[in-house]
Amino acid sequence: MHNIGLYILSFFFTAAGIYHFVKPKFYLYMMPPYIPNHKLMVWLSGVMEVICGIGLLFSATQSLSAWGIIAMLIIFFTVHIFMLTSDKFHKFPKALLWGRIPLQFAFIYWAYLYV
């Protein structure tokens, strides 16, 4: 079961990272105005998600990749808080926006299993 969880987490982050390049506007829309150079940040976060997602699969890089995912998830809280507090996202159900916060903690815990 431990390996299945690892493969799912790896797939999730690798796919999410690839999606940054397939649909960058989706991520650009969520960027808080106080974060500089939105295009670069979307690109960098996509690259890092792919690298860390794949890195989970190799014992030599698994721990570092898990820590990288944890760091990204902590940084991504800024986006979730922005989406929760900005009127820009009034069309999104508040329950969905609030639900992303505990989900973020669950992902952090999940990644920590592979440190």
Summary of the structure (lengths in Angstrom):
residues: 115
radius of gyration: 14.4
end to end distance: 16.6
largest distance: 44.1
contacts: 321
relative contact order: 0.14
helix: 80%
strand: 0%
